[in-house]
Structure formats: structure tokens, C-alpha cells
Amino acid sequence: MSLKLKEVPYKQRIEEGIQNDFARQAVASAQGRFRTGRLTQAEILGDWEDWRRLGQQIRSHTIENLDYYLMQLSENVAKRGGNVFFASTAEEANEYIKKIIKQKNAKKVVKSKSMVTEEIKLNKAIQEAGAEVVESDLGEWILQLNGDQPSHIVTPALHKDREQMRQTFAEKRGYTGSNDPDELARFARQQLRDDFLSADVGITGCNFAIAESGTITLVTNEGNADMVYSVPDTLITVMGMERVVPTWEEMEVLVSLLTRSAVGAKITSYITAYTGARSEKEVDGPEDYHLVIVDNGRSSILGTAFQQALNCIRCGACMNVCPVYRHIGGHAYNSVYPGPIGAVLTPLLDGYDDHKELPYASTLCGACTEACPVKIPLHEMLIMHRQAIVEKEKKAPLSEKLMMKGVGMWGGNPTIYNMSTKLAHTTLKPLAKDDVIKKGPGPLKGWTDVRDLPVPPKQTFRDWFKNRDKGSET
């Protein structure tokens, strides 16, 4: 099952992102807030690099011993009356969940925010099983009403303004109020309350699953996940197989890194933890509990040079500093996972055929690597992807192959190279005004559409270097 969202060419997606002025401004503003908050919280916490190293060590240790911790998690969930299903593919995960929904004769399913359920396209599967599915995260609910896709891992409706939200509420739910945020939120709360109380099945994602106790932890700001967990009699948790941690202690470290890196907050409003089915002494929680652990290509990353990509804790910090994401937006990546981590992870999970452009959606500035709280070398992995695309997969365009071959021949012949540098000024001068080319023809067009191209000076650096002593003597 492909992670691709739409059948839209890469260049068209890029152009749409660049032309969306509101989304660009919204992303730039959010990046500024999140980055400033992250740096402030890191300074307050102190020893931030030590925390990052500890986070990296925890994630690397867990991934290197993933089989052990997943088995421990499975056993402890089962001890608490839960059912565990290991799904090799998205299709297996969806079929298992559809089977539960049909067995329960469920008519309504309420979900909390979950990237892995987006990845396996679970909502479509639930509808195929004959049930209505309702996203309970406010941003996800707005996008669901509008038939839209998330553009950010943490703030999925980042590309929407409050007037667009008001219009969506008015068209889809008969809303008659203003675009005041408090009024919009109050309306959404009233609408979702009925869904929580009438849901037959609840489905959550998983931020961290604690192997030693079989506990699932969720990090939210709205409390909707608590309602999804506590009200329906049947609960299903869907988690990527890499989201496990050994103990509560490691979870606390990673949550501290996650909340500070995601939105620059010391802690989020809710850290929810639930373990298995409801016991006789408990008054809320599910009577029937299922944990679905999804592989969907993750195991093929183990033992490769890309293994550290599985260390990701889904904080979105890499998106909050990426200059390319700032200008093209999340939808340009055409994947559930946008930004630098998406450019690394999507081709690994889904192959290069539909995503070979993503590793090139980067300046390789290294800001993503610097921001990552668990020190994933994202920009280095993007280079590795590019190398694999060209050398192993042979997917470089023919024009690029011919161009690079020509550059190699040109740069490898001193006579031709020296002659071309001497002729560069004379050749390009007619295309310029005030020694600057603003609208270049042919191969220059792609460059000058974005920025001006100065005409090379008459005297090359080589000539200047050779004659520098002579000039000083005269």
C-alpha cells in the first residue's frame, strides 16, 4: 500500500506550494515560534546536548534489540488481558481491524491523532467495514471534514487559517458563528462530544509503548485521546514497531525531548498512559483491548545504513527548521511524512519509484540534523539516498546523465576548460543588463527564474592569481 497521497507530478506540487502565500507565511511563522521555543526550553533544561546524546543512545539501543523489547511488550500486554497482533503489511493491519469492527457490529469509530493510521490508510478500511470514522484531534477533524491531508506531523492543519476553518464548519456542519478561535473550538467540542459518547470502538496511535509494563503512552494537548481510550468498550492501539521503549525511565527522557523539540513546550497538556483491558477494580477503560504492531517495511531498514531513521520520535523539529519545507509546504512531499524525515523515511518504506524526488528537496544545510533531538544524521541520509538513486537504482533522468557526462568531459580537459572560462564573459554579456542576467534562456532559465545570475568578470581568478605579483611590482 503506497504512502503516496495524490497522482500529482512533483513539479506541480512544488509550484502549488510556492504559490500558496498564506501557507508559506503560516509555516514561516510557526517555524519561528517553534524554533525559538525549542531553543528557550533547551537552555532552561540545561545540558541539551547531553540530553540529545542520551536520547540517541536510548533509541539506538532499543532498535538494535527490537525483537527482544517487542516480545516483552507483547507478553505484558497479554498478561493484562490484551490481544496483540503483529502486522507485516498495511493490508494485514487493516484486515485485522476491519474484522474486529465487524465482530462488534460497530457503527461508529472515534480516533485520536495517529501518523501510522494515516500511513496504512486506516480510515478507508474502516469505512469499507461499514462503520463511520471520526477524527477527534481538532486539526485532523477539520481536515477530515474538508477532505484534506495533514501538512505537518505535529500541527496537521497548519496550512489552514481560521476563516477557512469557519467556512468548512459552515458548509459541513451548519455552523453560523464567527471565525473567533474560542467560538470555533467551542463548536467543535460540542460536535465531538456526541461522537465520543456514541462510539462503539476507539482507536489510538502510540507515542511510546513501554515494554516492561505493556503500557501505551500518548502525548496530546486536547485531551481527546483520553476520551477515545476511556469511553468506548473496545479499544485498538495501532503502533509502528519502532515506537517501543524499554522502561518508564526511558519514556520520560524521550517525552522531555519530544515536547520541547515539537512545539517548544516543557510539557504538553496531557501525557496519557493506559495498560491493557479494564480490570474489575477500574471504572473506565476498554473491556476489549487490541494492540496492532505494524511493520510495513520497517524491518527492511534494520541492519542497513539507514537504521537510525527508525530512531525518529515524530517531533517534527526537522520541519520546523527546514528552509525547503518553509517554501513548498508539507503537501509538496505527497506523503504522510513530510519534511526532512519524510524525505528520508518515505523512500525507505515505499520505494523510490514514486518518491525519487524527495531526497533532492533539501539544501543539505544540516539544520535538520542539528535540530533532531535524537541526533539522526538526516542530511547525510539524504545524500545516501541520492547516491542510491543514481548508482544503484539507475533512476537519474537521461538529461541529467548526459549533462553530468558532459561536465565531466569539460572539466577533465584543461584546454577546453580554460578556453570556456575565458569566453564566459563575452558569451553571457549580451544576455545581461548592468552585468546581471535576470531572464536567461535555455539551461539558464531554471536558475534565473529564482535568482539573478551575475556575468563572470573579464579576468578569471586563475589569471588574477598568476598576475598578482606583477601587479604589486608595478
C-alpha positions as CSV (number, residue, x, y, z in Angstrom):
1,M,0.0,0.0,0.0
2,S,1.6,3.2,-1.2
3,L,2.3,6.2,1.0
4,K,1.6,8.4,-2.0
5,L,-1.3,10.7,-1.4
6,K,-2.2,12.0,-4.9
7,E,-1.3,11.5,-8.5
8,V,0.2,14.9,-9.0
9,P,3.6,15.5,-10.6
10,Y,6.4,16.7,-8.3
11,K,7.0,20.0,-10.2
12,Q,3.3,20.8,-10.0
13,R,3.2,20.1,-6.2
14,I,6.2,22.4,-5.8
15,E,4.6,25.2,-7.8
16,E,1.4,24.9,-5.9
17,G,3.3,25.1,-2.6
18,I,5.3,28.1,-3.6
19,Q,2.2,29.9,-4.9
20,N,0.2,29.4,-1.7
21,D,1.2,32.6,0.0
22,F,-0.9,32.0,3.2
23,A,0.6,28.6,3.8
24,R,4.1,29.8,3.3
25,Q,3.5,32.7,5.8
26,A,1.9,30.3,8.2
27,V,4.7,27.8,8.0
28,A,7.4,30.5,8.4
29,S,5.6,32.0,11.4
30,A,5.2,28.6,13.1
31,Q,8.8,27.7,12.4
32,G,9.9,30.9,14.1
33,R,7.7,30.2,17.2
34,F,8.7,26.6,17.5
35,R,12.4,27.1,16.9
36,T,12.5,30.0,19.4
37,G,10.6,27.9,21.9
38,R,12.8,24.9,21.4
39,L,16.0,26.9,22.0
40,T,14.5,28.6,25.0
41,Q,13.4,25.3,26.6
42,A,16.7,23.7,25.8
43,E,18.5,26.5,27.6
44,I,16.2,26.2,30.6
45,L,16.7,22.5,30.8
46,G,20.5,22.8,30.5
47,D,23.0,20.3,29.1
48,W,20.8,19.9,26.0
49,E,23.5,18.1,24.0
50,D,23.8,15.6,26.8
51,W,20.1,15.0,26.7
52,R,20.3,14.6,22.9
53,R,23.1,12.0,23.3
54,L,21.1,10.2,25.9
55,G,18.0,10.2,23.6
56,Q,20.1,8.8,20.8
57,Q,21.6,6.1,23.0
58,I,18.1,5.0,24.2
59,R,16.7,4.9,20.7
60,S,19.7,3.1,19.2
61,H,19.8,0.5,21.9
62,T,16.1,-0.1,21.5
63,I,16.2,-0.5,17.8
64,E,19.2,-2.8,18.0
65,N,17.3,-5.0,20.4
66,L,13.9,-4.5,18.9
67,D,12.9,-8.2,18.8
68,Y,13.5,-8.6,22.5
69,Y,11.5,-5.5,23.5
70,L,8.6,-6.2,21.2
71,M,8.3,-9.7,22.6
72,Q,8.5,-8.3,26.2
73,L,5.8,-5.7,25.3
74,S,3.6,-8.4,23.7
75,E,3.8,-10.6,26.7
76,N,3.0,-7.8,29.2
77,V,0.0,-6.6,27.2
78,A,-1.3,-10.2,27.1
79,K,-0.9,-10.5,30.9
80,R,-3.3,-7.6,31.2
81,G,-5.9,-9.1,29.1
82,G,-5.0,-7.5,25.8
83,N,-4.7,-9.1,22.4
84,V,-1.6,-8.5,20.3
85,F,-1.4,-8.7,16.5
86,F,1.8,-8.3,14.5
87,A,1.0,-7.0,11.1
88,S,3.7,-7.4,8.4
89,T,1.9,-5.1,6.0
90,A,-0.7,-2.3,6.0
91,E,-3.2,-4.7,4.4
92,E,-2.8,-7.2,7.3
93,A,-3.3,-4.4,9.9
94,N,-6.4,-3.1,8.1
95,E,-7.9,-6.6,7.7
96,Y,-7.4,-7.3,11.4
97,I,-9.0,-4.1,12.5
98,K,-11.9,-4.5,10.0
99,K,-12.5,-8.0,11.4
100,I,-12.9,-6.5,15.0
101,I,-15.2,-3.8,13.8
102,K,-17.5,-6.3,12.0
103,Q,-17.4,-8.7,15.0
104,K,-18.5,-5.8,17.3
105,N,-21.1,-4.7,14.7
106,A,-19.7,-1.3,15.2
107,K,-21.3,1.7,13.6
108,K,-19.0,4.5,14.7
109,V,-15.3,4.5,15.4
110,V,-13.6,7.5,17.0
111,K,-9.9,8.0,16.5
112,S,-7.1,10.1,18.1
113,K,-4.3,11.6,16.1
114,S,-2.0,8.9,14.6
115,M,0.5,9.0,11.8
116,V,0.7,5.3,11.4
117,T,-3.0,5.0,10.8
118,E,-2.6,7.7,8.1
119,E,0.3,5.6,6.7
120,I,-1.8,2.5,6.3
121,K,-4.9,4.4,5.2
122,L,-7.0,3.0,8.0
123,N,-9.9,5.4,7.7
124,K,-10.7,4.0,4.2
125,A,-10.6,0.4,5.6
126,I,-12.9,1.3,8.5
127,Q,-15.5,2.7,6.0
128,E,-15.2,-0.5,4.0
129,A,-16.1,-2.3,7.1
130,G,-19.4,-0.4,7.2
131,A,-18.6,2.0,10.1
132,E,-18.3,5.8,10.3
133,V,-14.9,7.0,11.4
134,V,-14.4,10.3,13.2
135,E,-11.1,12.0,13.8
136,S,-11.1,13.6,17.3
137,D,-8.0,15.7,17.1
138,L,-9.2,19.2,16.2
139,G,-6.8,19.7,13.3
140,E,-7.4,16.3,12.0
141,W,-11.2,16.7,12.3
142,I,-11.1,19.9,10.3
143,L,-9.1,18.2,7.6
144,Q,-11.4,15.2,7.5
145,L,-14.4,17.5,7.1
146,N,-12.7,19.2,4.3
147,G,-11.3,16.1,2.6
148,D,-7.8,17.4,3.0
149,Q,-4.5,15.9,4.1
150,P,-2.2,16.8,7.0
151,S,0.8,19.1,6.1
152,H,2.8,18.7,9.4
153,I,3.4,15.8,11.8
154,V,2.5,17.8,14.9
155,T,0.2,20.5,13.7
156,P,-1.7,18.8,10.8
157,A,-3.9,21.8,9.8
158,L,-1.0,24.3,9.8
159,H,-1.9,25.4,6.3
160,K,-5.4,26.4,7.2
161,D,-6.4,29.8,8.5
162,R,-9.4,30.4,10.9
163,E,-11.6,31.8,8.1
164,Q,-11.1,28.6,6.1
165,M,-12.0,26.6,9.2
166,R,-15.1,28.7,9.7
167,Q,-16.1,28.1,6.1
168,T,-15.6,24.3,6.5
169,F,-17.7,24.2,9.7
170,A,-20.4,26.2,8.0
171,E,-20.5,24.0,4.8
172,K,-20.2,20.7,6.5
173,R,-21.8,21.2,9.9
174,G,-24.2,24.2,9.6
175,Y,-22.0,26.5,11.8
176,T,-23.3,30.0,11.9
177,G,-20.8,31.7,14.2
178,S,-17.7,33.8,13.6
179,N,-14.1,32.9,13.0
180,D,-13.1,33.6,16.6
181,P,-10.8,30.7,17.7
182,D,-12.7,30.3,21.0
183,E,-16.0,30.1,19.3
184,L,-14.7,27.7,16.7
185,A,-13.2,25.4,19.4
186,R,-16.4,25.5,21.4
187,F,-18.4,24.4,18.4
188,A,-16.0,21.6,17.6
189,R,-16.1,20.4,21.2
190,Q,-19.9,20.2,21.2
191,Q,-19.9,18.3,17.9
192,L,-17.2,15.8,19.0
193,R,-18.7,15.2,22.4
194,D,-21.6,13.4,20.8
195,D,-19.2,11.3,18.8
196,F,-17.2,10.3,21.9
197,L,-20.3,9.2,23.7
198,S,-21.8,7.2,20.8
199,A,-18.6,5.5,19.6
200,D,-18.5,1.7,19.6
201,V,-14.8,1.4,19.0
202,G,-11.9,3.7,19.9
203,I,-8.6,3.8,18.0
204,T,-5.4,5.5,19.1
205,G,-1.9,5.7,17.9
206,C,1.1,5.4,20.2
207,N,3.9,7.8,21.1
208,F,5.8,5.3,23.2
209,A,5.0,1.7,24.3
210,I,6.7,0.7,27.5
211,A,8.0,-2.9,27.2
212,E,8.4,-3.6,30.9
213,S,4.7,-3.0,31.7
214,G,2.9,-3.2,28.4
215,T,1.8,0.4,28.8
216,I,0.9,2.7,25.9
217,T,1.6,6.4,26.3
218,L,0.1,9.3,24.3
219,V,1.2,12.9,24.2
220,T,-1.6,15.4,23.4
221,N,-2.8,18.9,24.1
222,E,-6.5,18.5,23.7
223,G,-7.4,15.5,25.9
224,N,-9.3,13.8,23.1
225,A,-7.1,10.7,23.3
226,D,-8.3,10.3,26.9
227,M,-11.9,10.2,25.7
228,V,-11.0,7.8,22.9
229,Y,-9.3,5.5,25.4
230,S,-11.8,5.7,28.3
231,V,-15.3,5.8,26.8
232,P,-15.7,3.0,24.1
233,D,-15.8,-0.6,25.3
234,T,-13.4,-1.7,22.6
235,L,-10.0,0.0,22.1
236,I,-7.5,-0.6,19.4
237,T,-3.9,0.8,19.5
238,V,-2.0,1.0,16.3
239,M,1.7,1.5,16.6
240,G,4.7,1.3,14.3
241,M,7.0,-1.4,15.5
242,E,9.8,1.0,16.4
243,R,7.8,3.0,18.9
244,V,8.7,0.8,21.8
245,V,11.0,1.8,24.8
246,P,12.4,-0.4,27.5
247,T,11.1,1.2,30.7
248,W,9.3,4.2,32.2
249,E,12.6,5.9,32.8
250,E,13.5,5.9,29.1
251,M,10.0,7.1,28.2
252,E,10.3,10.1,30.5
253,V,13.6,11.1,28.8
254,L,12.1,10.9,25.3
255,V,8.9,12.7,26.3
256,S,11.1,15.6,27.6
257,L,12.9,15.7,24.3
258,L,9.7,15.3,22.3
259,T,7.6,18.1,23.8
260,R,10.5,20.7,23.8
261,S,11.5,19.8,20.3
262,A,8.0,19.7,18.8
263,V,6.4,23.0,20.0
264,G,8.9,24.5,22.4
265,A,6.9,23.4,25.5
266,K,8.3,22.0,28.7
267,I,5.4,19.5,28.7
268,T,2.1,19.1,26.8
269,S,-1.3,19.3,28.4
270,Y,-1.8,15.6,28.7
271,I,0.5,12.6,29.0
272,T,-1.9,9.6,28.8
273,A,-0.8,6.1,29.9
274,Y,-3.0,3.0,29.7
275,T,-2.3,-0.6,30.2
276,G,-4.3,-3.4,28.7
277,A,-8.0,-4.0,29.3
278,R,-10.0,-2.6,32.2
279,S,-9.7,-4.6,35.4
280,E,-12.5,-5.3,37.8
281,K,-11.3,-2.5,40.1
282,E,-11.2,0.1,37.4
283,V,-14.2,2.3,36.4
284,D,-13.2,3.3,32.9
285,G,-11.2,2.0,30.0
286,P,-11.9,-0.8,27.5
287,E,-13.3,-4.2,28.2
288,D,-11.8,-5.5,25.0
289,Y,-8.3,-4.3,24.1
290,H,-6.2,-4.9,20.9
291,L,-2.6,-3.8,20.1
292,V,-1.7,-3.8,16.4
293,I,2.1,-3.6,15.9
294,V,2.8,-2.6,12.3
295,D,5.9,-3.4,10.3
296,N,5.0,-2.2,6.8
297,G,8.6,-2.0,5.6
298,R,10.3,-1.1,8.8
299,S,12.1,-4.4,9.3
300,S,13.8,-4.0,5.9
301,I,15.5,-0.9,7.3
302,L,17.1,-2.8,10.2
303,G,20.8,-3.5,9.7
304,T,21.2,-1.0,6.9
305,A,22.9,2.3,6.8
306,F,19.5,3.9,7.3
307,Q,18.7,2.2,10.5
308,Q,18.9,5.4,12.6
309,A,15.9,6.7,10.7
310,L,13.8,4.4,12.9
311,N,15.1,6.4,15.9
312,C,12.6,9.2,15.0
313,I,10.2,10.2,17.8
314,R,7.9,12.2,15.4
315,C,8.5,15.6,17.0
316,G,8.6,17.5,13.7
317,A,11.7,19.5,14.8
318,C,13.4,18.9,11.4
319,M,10.4,20.5,9.6
320,N,10.5,23.5,12.0
321,V,14.0,24.5,10.7
322,C,13.9,23.3,7.1
323,P,14.1,26.1,4.5
324,V,12.7,23.9,1.7
325,Y,9.7,22.8,3.8
326,R,9.1,26.5,4.6
327,H,8.7,27.4,1.0
328,I,7.0,24.4,-0.6
329,G,4.8,23.2,2.4
330,G,4.0,19.7,3.6
331,H,1.7,18.7,0.7
332,A,4.6,19.0,-1.8
333,Y,6.1,15.8,-0.4
334,N,3.0,13.9,-1.4
335,S,3.5,11.6,1.6
336,V,2.1,11.0,5.1
337,Y,5.5,12.0,6.3
338,P,6.7,15.4,5.0
339,G,9.8,17.4,5.7
340,P,13.3,16.1,6.0
341,I,12.3,13.0,8.0
342,G,9.7,12.3,5.3
343,A,12.3,12.7,2.5
344,V,14.4,10.1,4.3
345,L,11.7,7.7,5.6
346,T,9.2,7.7,2.7
347,P,11.5,6.1,0.1
348,L,12.6,3.5,2.6
349,L,9.1,2.4,3.4
350,D,7.6,2.9,-0.1
351,G,10.5,2.6,-2.6
352,Y,12.0,5.1,-5.0
353,D,9.5,4.7,-7.9
354,D,7.0,7.3,-6.5
355,H,9.4,9.2,-4.3
356,K,12.8,9.6,-6.0
357,E,12.5,13.4,-6.0
358,L,12.2,13.7,-2.2
359,P,15.9,13.3,-1.3
360,Y,16.5,16.3,-3.6
361,A,14.0,18.5,-1.7
362,S,16.8,19.7,0.6
363,T,19.6,22.3,0.6
364,L,21.7,19.8,2.7
365,C,22.3,22.7,5.1
366,G,22.3,20.3,8.0
367,A,19.7,22.3,10.1
368,C,17.5,19.2,10.4
369,T,20.3,17.1,11.8
370,E,21.2,19.9,14.3
371,A,17.6,20.2,15.5
372,C,16.8,16.4,15.8
373,P,16.6,15.6,19.5
374,V,17.8,12.1,18.9
375,K,20.7,13.1,16.6
376,I,19.5,11.4,13.4
377,P,22.0,12.4,10.6
378,L,19.2,13.4,8.3
379,H,21.2,15.4,5.7
380,E,23.7,12.6,5.4
381,M,21.0,10.1,4.8
382,L,19.6,12.3,2.1
383,I,23.0,12.2,0.4
384,M,23.0,8.4,0.7
385,H,19.5,8.3,-0.9
386,R,20.8,10.4,-3.8
387,Q,23.7,8.1,-4.3
388,A,21.5,5.1,-4.3
389,I,19.1,6.6,-6.7
390,V,21.9,7.4,-9.2
391,E,24.3,4.5,-8.8
392,K,22.2,1.6,-7.6
393,E,18.6,2.3,-8.8
394,K,19.8,4.0,-12.0
395,K,16.8,6.3,-11.8
396,A,18.6,9.6,-12.7
397,P,16.9,11.3,-15.7
398,L,18.7,10.8,-19.0
399,S,19.2,14.5,-19.4
400,E,21.0,14.6,-16.0
401,K,23.2,11.7,-17.0
402,L,24.2,13.3,-20.3
403,M,24.7,16.7,-18.6
404,M,27.0,15.2,-15.9
405,K,28.9,13.2,-18.5
406,G,29.4,16.5,-20.5
407,V,30.5,18.3,-17.3
408,G,33.0,15.5,-16.6
409,M,34.5,15.7,-20.1
410,W,34.6,19.5,-20.0
411,G,36.1,19.7,-16.5
412,G,38.6,16.9,-17.3
413,N,40.0,18.6,-20.4
414,P,42.3,21.6,-19.3
415,T,42.4,23.1,-22.8
416,I,38.6,23.2,-23.2
417,Y,38.0,24.3,-19.6
418,N,40.5,27.2,-19.8
419,M,39.0,28.3,-23.1
420,S,35.5,28.3,-21.8
421,T,36.3,30.3,-18.8
422,K,38.0,33.0,-21.0
423,L,34.9,33.1,-23.2
424,A,32.3,33.1,-20.4
425,H,32.2,36.9,-20.0
426,T,32.0,37.6,-23.8
427,T,29.3,34.9,-24.3
428,L,27.0,35.9,-21.5
429,K,27.4,39.7,-21.7
430,P,24.8,40.1,-24.4
431,L,22.2,38.4,-22.2
432,A,22.8,40.8,-19.3
433,K,21.8,44.2,-18.2
434,D,24.2,46.0,-15.8
435,D,26.2,42.8,-15.8
436,V,23.2,40.8,-14.3
437,I,21.2,38.2,-16.2
438,K,17.6,38.3,-15.0
439,K,15.8,36.2,-17.6
440,G,18.2,33.6,-19.0
441,P,17.4,31.4,-22.0
442,G,17.6,27.5,-22.2
443,P,19.5,25.9,-19.3
444,L,19.9,29.3,-17.5
445,K,16.1,29.8,-17.2
446,G,15.7,27.4,-14.3
447,W,18.3,29.5,-12.3
448,T,17.2,33.0,-13.3
449,D,13.5,32.2,-12.6
450,V,14.5,32.0,-9.0
451,R,17.5,34.4,-8.7
452,D,19.7,36.7,-10.7
453,L,22.9,35.4,-12.4
454,P,25.9,37.8,-12.4
455,V,28.0,37.8,-15.5
456,P,31.5,36.4,-14.9
457,P,34.2,39.1,-14.8
458,K,36.6,39.5,-17.7
459,Q,39.5,38.5,-15.7
460,T,39.3,34.9,-14.3
461,F,40.5,34.1,-10.8
462,R,43.3,32.0,-12.4
463,D,44.6,34.9,-14.4
464,W,44.4,37.2,-11.4
465,F,46.3,34.7,-9.3
466,K,49.0,34.3,-11.9
467,N,49.4,38.1,-12.3
468,R,49.0,39.2,-8.7
469,D,52.8,39.6,-8.1
470,K,53.3,41.5,-11.4
471,G,50.6,43.9,-10.3
472,S,52.2,44.5,-7.0
473,E,55.6,45.2,-8.6
474,T,54.1,47.9,-10.9
